[in-house]
Amino acid sequence: MKWILGLLSLAVAGSTVAEKYEPTWESLATHEAAPEWLKDAKLGIYFHWGPYSVPAYGNEWYPRHMYSEGRKEFEHHAKTYGDQAEFGYHDFVPMFTAEYFDAAEWAELFRKSGAKFAGPVAEHHDGFSMWDSDITPWNAKDKGPKQDVLGELFAELEKRDMKTIATFHHARNLQRNSKDGYGQNNDSHYPYHPDWHTSSEDPELRLLYGNVPEDEWNETVWLGKLEEVVDNYQPDIIWFDSWLDRIPETYRQRFAAYYLNAADEWGKEVAIVRKQQDMPINFTINDHEKAREPKALPELWMTDDTISTGSWCFTQDLKIKPLYKVVHALVDTVAKNGVVLLNISPKADGTIPQDQRDVLLGLGQWLEANGEAIYGTRPWVIAAEGPTAEPGGGFASRKEFLNLEYSAKDVRYTASKDGKTIYAILLGVPASKQVALEAFTEAGAKVDKVETLDGKSVKWTASGKGLSITVPKGAPAGGMTTVFKITRKD
């Protein structure tokens, strides 16, 4: 089997890339964390899609929860598919057919959404790889879809001059549970249980369920899979979910050096994105899950959020956010020096539901009209004004972020790279004919002219209370935002 040969080759293979970076935090710190193209891009698309999309119940943690007695997923699984000892998670893999997956069509949809980079969840906690792997038989080319999802999509994205991202969530796939009394802890996705396939010593099943000795798993599974994707697909971004800190520091250092040395050899400017403090911030980018920064930061950051109000993967009861919520979150993020990584949730058959498509296409239409105020911009000296403030607390405040409602009184600012142009983005359509931008009092900016993005002159006056703008007749399409282009005097 090719995956057995792949595992054997990893034991003797060594890196052939140039050694610009050593596997130490000090050496890695010489890497520039955020490439210019990513600072300009502002929006990327990724998707949670795998065998967990087949039951379409609960959320993408179904592989764990179906083995957690007392949870609704446990009961649902037993009633719908049979006892866990008879029907394991691996039995969903042949049902993950993806017969309607079309890499070209998906890439074109992502391009039309206004995204500048895209890619799949390369591997979630469940141990199923979405690329053609020699390390594990549990991959999308050999089982399930029988297609190299990551590879085919990357090829189509690159045809459209889009950058690529591969996200890795596999740090919790290793079983770190006590096998005396079984049990389950938060560091492991699957529980060990002698009556279930999670305890199997079968050469294939143990690789899916993470029932592998820790040293072997760290070397050949966690690090091996990353190096395989780096070597075979050359992603522009590698992104990590939580629990990366469960991986020994030496392996995290080895990965980073391997990837950055490879990118140096390719001549690519790449980025590593992570959460919490799982790698030093001096050469990586911080990510907030379903959350944003309350104020602008000097360094680039990212938020990963999903197009739905709940699950990251498709479920039968999935509710999709209205377009204005997605637009407002993007504007707020960009004003504060952030990048949005927006998740969508395809069905197991490879279709992207129409309600999700509608939001993506609507987002693309908004960016077509207003992208000048988003792409290639940088934070202004003042990022925001208005009554609605974002909470602190990150992921813990995700429900507060979801429930935020903005109005035209909430203004977010972006600026051109040279600082001569300022964009005031009102998160709604003003009810009155006059808008006062108080930030201009505090910033002390001298104004030369004010226009709409389509070049129409706008009346304005400056005073000690800020910049007063006369709102042009005719509300913007959709009523989600009102944008003014303000040129400063030299």
KASUL-V753561 format. One record per residue. RES is the residue in one letter. PSI is psi as a letter, one per 30 degrees, with the letter a starting at -180 (999 if undefined). NEAR is the number of other C-alpha atoms within 8 Angstrom. D_LAST is the distance of its C-alpha to the last C-alpha in Angstrom with 1 decimal. Layout:
RES:PSI:NEAR:D_LAST + RES:PSI:NEAR:D_LAST
//
This chain:
M:k:4:67.8 + K:e:7:64.4 + W:f:11:63.0 + I:e:10:65.8 + L:e:9:65.1 + G:e:10:61.4 + L:e:11:62.3 + L:e:8:64.6 + S:e:8:62.1 + L:f:10:59.5 + A:f:7:62.0 + V:f:6:62.0 + A:k:6:58.6 + G:l:5:55.9 + S:k:5:52.3 + T:g:4:51.8 + V:l:8:48.0 + A:k:8:46.3 + E:i:6:46.2 + K:e:6:42.6 + Y:k:9:42.8 + E:l:8:45.8 + P:i:12:47.0 + T:l:7:45.7 + W:e:8:42.8 + E:e:6:41.7 + S:e:9:41.5 + L:f:13:40.1 + A:f:9:37.2 + T:f:7:35.8 + H:k:7:34.9 + E:j:8:31.4 + A:e:11:32.0 + A:j:11:29.5 + P:l:10:28.9 + E:e:6:25.6 + W:e:6:27.4 + L:e:9:28.6 + K:e:12:25.2 + D:f:9:24.3 + A:e:13:27.6 + K:f:15:27.8 + L:k:13:31.2 + G:l:13:34.7 + I:k:13:38.2 + Y:l:13:41.4 + F:k:13:44.9 + H:j:14:47.9 + W:k:14:50.8 + G:a:10:54.2 + P:f:11:57.9 + Y:f:14:56.8 + S:f:15:55.6 + V:e:11:59.3 + P:f:7:60.6 + A:h:11:57.4 + Y:k:8:58.4 + G:c:9:56.6 + N:a:12:53.7 + E:f:11:53.0 + W:g:8:55.0 + Y:e:11:58.2 + P:e:12:59.5 + R:e:11:59.6 + H:f:11:60.6 + M:f:14:63.4 + Y:g:10:65.1 + S:j:9:64.4 + E:k:8:67.4 + G:f:6:66.7 + R:l:9:63.5 + K:e:6:63.5 + E:e:12:62.7 + F:e:13:65.8 + E:e:11:68.0 + H:e:9:66.2 + H:e:12:66.7 + A:e:10:70.4 + K:e:8:71.1 + T:e:6:69.1 + Y:f:7:69.7 + G:l:9:72.5 + D:k:9:73.1 + Q:f:11:70.4 + A:f:8:73.2 + E:e:7:73.8 + F:j:9:70.4 + G:l:10:67.7 + Y:e:7:64.0 + H:f:7:64.7 + D:f:8:66.7 + F:f:12:63.6 + V:e:10:62.3 + P:f:9:64.6 + M:f:9:63.4 + F:i:14:59.8 + T:e:11:60.1 + A:h:12:56.6 + E:f:7:58.3 + Y:g:7:55.4 + F:k:9:52.7 + D:j:7:50.7 + A:e:10:48.0 + A:e:9:46.5 + E:e:7:46.4 + W:e:10:45.0 + A:e:12:42.2 + E:e:10:41.3 + L:e:11:41.2 + F:e:12:38.9 + R:e:11:36.6 + K:f:10:36.7 + S:f:12:35.8 + G:g:11:32.4 + A:k:14:33.4 + K:f:11:32.2 + F:l:13:35.1 + A:l:14:38.6 + G:l:15:42.1 + P:l:13:45.2 + V:j:14:46.5 + A:e:12:48.2 + E:k:13:50.8 + H:a:12:51.2 + H:f:10:53.5 + D:f:12:56.5 + G:g:13:56.8 + F:k:12:56.4 + S:k:13:54.2 + M:g:15:52.3 + W:l:14:52.5 + D:j:12:55.4 + S:k:12:56.6 + D:f:11:59.3 + I:e:13:59.2 + T:k:12:60.3 + P:f:10:62.4 + W:i:12:60.5 + N:l:14:57.7 + A:f:16:56.6 + K:e:14:57.9 + D:f:11:61.4 + K:l:11:62.0 + G:c:13:60.9 + P:f:12:58.5 + K:h:9:59.7 + Q:k:10:56.1 + D:i:11:53.5 + V:e:11:51.0 + L:e:11:48.2 + G:e:10:48.8 + E:e:10:49.1 + L:e:13:45.9 + F:e:11:43.9 + A:e:8:45.0 + E:e:11:43.9 + L:e:16:40.5 + E:e:10:39.9 + K:f:7:40.9 + R:g:9:38.0 + D:h:6:35.5 + M:k:11:35.5 + K:l:11:35.7 + T:k:13:38.8 + I:k:14:39.8 + A:k:12:43.2 + T:k:13:43.9 + F:k:13:46.8 + H:g:12:48.6 + H:g:12:51.9 + A:f:13:51.8 + R:g:13:54.1 + N:e:13:56.6 + L:k:14:58.8 + Q:j:15:61.6 + R:g:7:61.4 + N:l:11:63.9 + S:k:9:67.2 + K:g:8:70.0 + D:j:4:72.6 + G:f:5:72.6 + Y:c:10:69.9 + G:l:10:67.0 + Q:k:10:63.3 + N:l:8:60.3 + N:f:5:56.6 + D:f:9:56.0 + S:k:13:58.1 + H:e:13:57.8 + Y:k:13:61.5 + P:k:14:64.4 + Y:k:15:67.4 + H:k:11:70.6 + P:f:8:73.9 + D:f:6:74.6 + W:l:12:71.3 + H:f:11:69.8 + T:f:14:67.2 + S:g:12:69.9 + S:k:10:71.0 + E:g:7:71.5 + D:k:6:71.5 + P:e:6:69.3 + E:e:9:67.1 + L:e:12:66.9 + R:f:14:66.1 + L:e:12:62.9 + L:e:13:61.7 + Y:g:15:62.7 + G:g:13:61.5 + N:i:14:65.0 + V:k:10:64.4 + P:k:6:64.8 + E:e:7:61.5 + D:e:6:61.3 + E:e:9:62.1 + W:e:12:59.6 + N:e:11:56.7 + E:e:10:57.3 + T:f:13:58.4 + V:d:10:57.0 + W:e:11:53.7 + L:e:11:52.5 + G:e:11:54.5 + K:e:11:52.9 + L:e:9:49.3 + E:e:11:50.1 + E:e:9:51.8 + V:e:11:48.7 + V:e:11:46.5 + D:e:8:48.9 + N:f:6:49.6 + Y:f:8:46.4 + Q:h:8:43.4 + P:k:12:41.3 + D:f:11:37.6 + I:k:11:37.8 + I:k:12:40.8 + W:k:11:40.8 + F:k:12:43.4 + D:l:10:44.8 + S:l:11:46.2 + W:g:10:49.2 + L:f:10:47.8 + D:f:9:48.7 + R:f:8:52.3 + I:k:10:52.1 + P:k:7:53.0 + E:e:7:50.0 + T:e:7:51.3 + Y:e:11:51.2 + R:e:10:47.6 + Q:e:11:46.7 + R:e:9:48.8 + F:e:12:47.2 + A:e:11:43.6 + A:e:12:44.5 + Y:e:11:46.3 + Y:e:10:43.5 + L:e:11:40.7 + N:e:13:43.0 + A:e:12:43.8 + A:e:12:40.2 + D:e:11:39.5 + E:e:9:42.4 + W:f:6:41.2 + G:g:6:37.7 + K:k:8:36.2 + E:j:8:33.5 + V:l:11:35.4 + A:k:12:35.2 + I:k:13:37.8 + V:k:13:37.5 + R:l:15:39.9 + K:l:11:40.6 + Q:b:7:41.3 + Q:h:8:41.6 + D:f:10:43.7 + M:l:7:41.7 + P:k:8:39.3 + I:f:9:35.7 + N:f:7:34.4 + F:g:12:35.2 + T:l:13:35.7 + I:k:14:33.9 + N:k:12:35.2 + D:k:12:36.4 + H:k:12:37.2 + E:k:10:40.1 + K:h:12:39.7 + A:l:13:37.1 + R:l:10:33.4 + E:k:11:31.3 + P:f:9:30.7 + K:l:6:27.4 + A:k:10:24.8 + L:l:9:25.9 + P:f:5:24.1 + E:l:5:26.7 + L:k:12:27.4 + W:l:11:30.5 + M:l:13:32.6 + T:k:15:34.8 + D:k:13:37.9 + D:l:11:39.1 + T:l:12:41.7 + I:f:12:41.7 + S:l:11:44.7 + T:f:10:45.4 + G:c:7:47.9 + S:k:12:49.4 + W:f:13:47.4 + C:l:15:50.2 + F:k:13:51.8 + T:l:12:54.4 + Q:f:6:56.5 + D:g:4:54.9 + L:k:10:51.2 + K:k:7:48.8 + I:k:9:45.4 + K:k:9:42.3 + P:l:7:40.8 + L:e:9:37.7 + Y:e:7:35.4 + K:e:8:36.3 + V:e:11:35.3 + V:e:11:32.0 + H:e:11:31.1 + A:e:8:32.1 + L:e:11:29.9 + V:e:11:26.8 + D:e:9:27.5 + T:e:14:28.2 + V:e:15:25.1 + A:f:16:22.8 + K:g:13:24.6 + N:h:14:24.4 + G:l:12:27.7 + V:k:17:29.6 + V:k:14:32.5 + L:j:12:35.8 + L:k:12:37.7 + N:k:13:41.5 + I:l:14:43.9 + S:i:13:47.7 + P:l:14:49.8 + K:l:13:53.5 + A:f:13:56.1 + D:f:10:57.0 + G:g:12:53.5 + T:k:10:52.2 + I:j:9:48.9 + P:k:8:49.7 + Q:e:6:48.2 + D:e:7:46.6 + Q:e:12:44.6 + R:e:10:43.8 + D:e:8:42.6 + V:e:10:40.1 + L:e:12:38.8 + L:e:11:38.5 + G:e:10:36.9 + L:e:13:34.3 + G:e:12:33.7 + Q:e:9:33.3 + W:e:10:30.7 + L:e:10:28.7 + E:e:8:29.1 + A:e:8:27.4 + N:g:10:24.9 + G:f:9:24.5 + E:e:8:20.9 + A:f:12:20.2 + I:d:12:22.7 + Y:k:9:23.2 + G:g:11:21.0 + T:l:11:18.9 + R:l:12:18.5 + P:k:14:18.9 + W:l:11:16.1 + V:f:5:16.4 + I:k:8:18.8 + A:e:13:21.2 + A:l:9:23.3 + E:l:9:24.4 + G:l:8:27.6 + P:f:6:31.3 + T:j:8:32.4 + A:k:6:32.1 + E:k:9:33.4 + P:l:9:36.4 + G:a:7:36.7 + G:f:6:39.8 + G:b:13:39.0 + F:e:9:41.9 + A:f:6:44.0 + S:g:11:41.8 + R:e:11:41.9 + K:e:7:43.7 + E:e:8:41.2 + F:e:12:38.4 + L:e:7:40.6 + N:f:6:41.2 + L:k:8:37.6 + E:k:5:36.7 + Y:l:10:33.2 + S:l:9:32.1 + A:f:12:29.2 + K:f:11:28.6 + D:k:14:27.7 + V:k:12:24.1 + R:k:14:22.8 + Y:k:14:19.2 + T:l:16:18.1 + A:l:15:14.8 + S:l:11:14.1 + K:e:8:14.7 + D:f:6:11.2 + G:g:8:10.2 + K:f:11:7.7 + T:k:11:10.7 + I:k:14:13.1 + Y:k:12:16.7 + A:j:12:18.9 + I:j:13:22.5 + L:k:14:25.2 + L:h:15:28.5 + G:a:13:30.4 + V:k:13:30.3 + P:k:10:29.7 + A:f:4:32.8 + S:l:6:31.1 + K:f:8:28.8 + Q:k:8:26.1 + V:k:10:24.2 + A:k:9:22.5 + L:j:9:20.1 + E:f:10:20.7 + A:f:9:18.6 + F:f:10:15.4 + T:e:12:17.3 + E:e:7:18.0 + A:f:8:14.8 + G:g:6:12.8 + A:k:7:10.0 + K:k:6:8.3 + V:k:10:9.2 + D:e:8:8.6 + K:l:9:11.9 + V:k:13:14.8 + E:l:12:17.3 + T:l:11:20.4 + L:f:11:20.8 + D:g:5:22.8 + G:g:6:20.1 + K:k:7:21.4 + S:k:8:19.2 + V:k:12:19.7 + K:k:7:20.0 + W:l:9:18.2 + T:k:7:17.9 + A:k:9:16.3 + S:a:8:18.7 + G:f:5:19.9 + K:g:8:21.5 + G:a:13:18.5 + L:j:13:17.3 + S:k:12:20.3 + I:k:12:20.6 + T:j:10:23.5 + V:k:10:25.2 + P:l:7:26.1 + K:k:4:29.8 + G:j:4:31.5 + A:k:8:31.3 + P:l:9:30.1 + A:k:5:32.9 + G:f:4:34.9 + G:g:9:33.1 + M:e:12:32.1 + T:l:11:28.3 + T:k:14:25.6 + V:k:12:22.2 + F:k:11:18.9 + K:j:13:15.8 + I:j:13:12.7 + T:k:11:9.3 + R:l:12:6.4 + K:k:7:3.8 + D:999:3:0.0
//
